[in-house]
Amino acid sequence: MLDAIHQAVFKFQREYKSDQKSNQKSDQKIYALMEQDPTITIQELMLRLHMGESGIKKQIAKLKKAGRLVRVGGAKGGRWEVQK
């Protein structure tokens, strides 16, 4: 029984660390995709990165707050400006 608990805790810790690492890289992936295609949509980002809408929006907000990303124009006809 103790062994099963230990294995479950170990698995959880490994997955948690993996999620942290992938989250740190998600903003970089979004940044690179927007740099390549300034008209990319959130839906396209979701498909390419296998992320949910809220995760994409969270990373975009992080990039905007850091001054690395600006939205120019409206939601349908606008584009992303990547700041270097």
C-alpha positions as CSV (number, residue, x, y, z in Angstrom):
1,M,0.0,0.0,0.0
2,L,2.8,2.4,0.9
3,D,4.6,1.6,-2.3
4,A,1.4,2.5,-4.3
5,I,1.1,5.8,-2.6
6,H,4.8,6.6,-3.2
7,Q,4.4,5.7,-6.9
8,A,1.4,8.0,-7.2
9,V,3.1,10.9,-5.5
10,F,6.2,10.4,-7.7
11,K,4.0,10.3,-10.9
12,F,2.2,13.5,-9.8
13,Q,5.5,15.4,-9.1
14,R,6.9,14.3,-12.5
15,E,3.8,15.5,-14.3
16,Y,3.7,18.8,-12.4
17,K,7.3,19.6,-13.3
18,S,6.5,18.7,-16.9
19,D,3.5,21.1,-16.9
20,Q,5.7,23.9,-15.4
21,K,8.3,23.5,-18.1
22,S,5.8,23.4,-20.9
23,N,4.1,26.5,-19.6
24,Q,7.4,28.4,-19.6
25,K,7.9,27.5,-23.2
26,S,4.3,28.1,-24.3
27,D,4.7,31.9,-24.4
28,Q,7.8,31.5,-26.5
29,K,6.0,29.2,-29.0
30,I,3.1,31.7,-29.3
31,Y,5.6,34.6,-29.7
32,A,7.4,32.7,-32.5
33,L,4.2,31.7,-34.3
34,M,2.9,35.3,-34.2
35,E,6.2,36.5,-35.5
36,Q,5.9,34.2,-38.5
37,D,2.2,34.9,-39.1
38,P,0.9,38.2,-37.5
39,T,-2.7,37.4,-38.5
40,I,-2.8,34.0,-36.7
41,T,-5.9,33.5,-34.7
42,I,-6.4,32.0,-31.2
43,Q,-8.2,29.1,-32.8
44,E,-5.2,28.4,-35.0
45,L,-2.8,28.7,-32.0
46,M,-5.0,26.2,-30.1
47,L,-4.7,23.7,-32.9
48,R,-1.0,24.1,-33.5
49,L,0.0,24.0,-29.8
50,H,-2.6,21.6,-28.5
51,M,-3.6,24.1,-25.8
52,G,-7.0,25.3,-24.6
53,E,-8.4,28.7,-25.3
54,S,-7.9,29.9,-21.7
55,G,-4.2,28.8,-21.8
56,I,-3.6,30.7,-25.0
57,K,-5.3,33.8,-23.7
58,K,-3.3,33.6,-20.5
59,Q,0.0,33.5,-22.4
60,I,-1.0,36.3,-24.7
61,A,-1.9,38.4,-21.7
62,K,1.5,37.6,-20.2
63,L,3.2,38.7,-23.5
64,K,1.2,41.9,-23.7
65,K,2.0,42.8,-20.1
66,A,5.7,42.2,-20.7
67,G,5.5,44.6,-23.7
68,R,6.5,41.9,-26.2
69,L,3.1,41.8,-28.0
70,V,0.6,44.4,-29.3
71,R,-2.7,43.8,-31.0
72,V,-3.3,46.2,-33.9
73,G,-6.8,46.5,-35.3
74,G,-10.0,44.6,-34.4
75,A,-10.5,40.9,-33.5
76,K,-11.4,39.9,-37.0
77,G,-9.3,42.1,-39.2
78,G,-6.4,42.9,-36.9
79,R,-2.9,41.5,-36.5
80,W,-0.3,40.9,-33.9
81,E,2.8,43.1,-33.7
82,V,5.7,41.4,-32.1
83,Q,8.0,43.8,-30.1
84,K,11.7,42.8,-29.9
